[in-house]
Amino acid sequence: MFIERFGVGTEVDVNERIEIGYSWDVGGTCLTKIRYNGEKFEYYKECWSGVWEDKQSVFNKYGIRALSDCLGVKVRTRTDYFID
């Protein structure tokens, strides 16, 4: 859906910055944009300066939130517990 709507290489701003890290000396590190480079998704990591990264561990954790924000869709999660 993202690729069909925005294409390859288009930088898309997330509506609300997503904090992906924090340290006392640097402050907050935020994901502010995403794009698809033709092979995988990348995110713009903004701190004191910005850089495009493609660490899958970070994108796996925050990607659903970022993609749904860019596309304007709401995503709900549900946790079910079962006792066998």
C-alpha positions as CSV (number, residue, x, y, z in Angstrom):
1,M,0.0,0.0,0.0
2,F,2.8,2.4,0.9
3,I,4.8,1.7,-2.3
4,E,1.7,1.9,-4.5
5,R,0.8,5.3,-3.0
6,F,4.3,7.0,-2.7
7,G,6.5,4.9,-5.0
8,V,10.2,4.2,-4.7
9,G,12.6,6.8,-3.2
10,T,9.9,9.2,-2.0
11,E,10.6,10.7,1.4
12,V,7.4,10.7,3.5
13,D,7.1,12.6,6.7
14,V,5.5,10.9,9.7
15,N,2.8,13.1,11.1
16,E,4.1,12.6,14.7
17,R,7.7,12.2,15.5
18,I,8.5,8.7,16.9
19,E,11.1,8.6,19.7
20,I,13.3,5.6,19.1
21,G,16.0,6.3,21.7
22,Y,17.0,8.6,24.4
23,S,20.2,9.3,26.3
24,W,21.1,11.9,28.9
25,D,23.9,13.5,26.9
26,V,22.2,13.6,23.5
27,G,18.5,13.8,24.3
28,G,15.9,12.2,22.1
29,T,16.5,10.4,18.9
30,C,13.4,10.4,16.6
31,L,12.2,8.7,13.5
32,T,10.8,11.5,11.3
33,K,10.6,10.1,7.8
34,I,10.4,6.8,5.9
35,R,11.0,5.8,2.3
36,Y,11.3,2.6,0.3
37,N,14.6,2.4,-1.6
38,G,13.5,-0.4,-4.0
39,E,14.7,-3.2,-1.8
40,K,13.8,-2.3,1.8
41,F,12.4,0.4,4.0
42,E,14.6,3.1,5.4
43,Y,13.9,5.6,8.1
44,Y,15.4,9.0,8.8
45,K,16.9,9.1,12.2
46,E,17.0,12.7,13.6
47,C,19.2,13.6,16.5
48,W,21.6,16.5,16.4
49,S,22.0,15.8,12.7
50,G,20.0,13.4,10.5
51,V,20.9,10.2,8.7
52,W,19.0,7.6,6.7
53,E,19.3,4.1,8.2
54,D,17.8,0.7,7.5
55,K,18.4,-1.2,10.7
56,Q,15.7,-3.8,10.6
57,S,15.5,-4.3,14.4
58,V,14.5,-0.6,14.7
59,F,12.1,-0.7,11.8
60,N,10.5,-3.9,13.0
61,K,9.8,-2.2,16.3
62,Y,8.5,1.1,15.0
63,G,7.6,0.4,11.3
64,I,3.9,-0.4,11.8
65,R,3.4,2.8,13.7
66,A,5.4,4.9,11.1
67,L,3.7,3.3,8.1
68,S,0.2,3.6,9.5
69,D,0.9,7.3,10.4
70,C,2.1,8.1,6.8
71,L,-0.9,6.3,5.3
72,G,-3.5,7.8,7.7
73,V,-4.8,4.4,8.9
74,K,-5.4,3.3,12.5
75,V,-3.9,0.1,13.7
76,R,-5.1,-1.6,16.8
77,T,-3.4,-4.5,18.5
78,R,-5.1,-7.2,20.5
79,T,-3.5,-9.7,22.9
80,D,-5.3,-13.0,23.5
81,Y,-4.3,-15.3,26.3
82,F,-5.1,-19.0,26.2
83,I,-4.7,-21.6,28.9
84,D,-4.1,-25.1,27.5
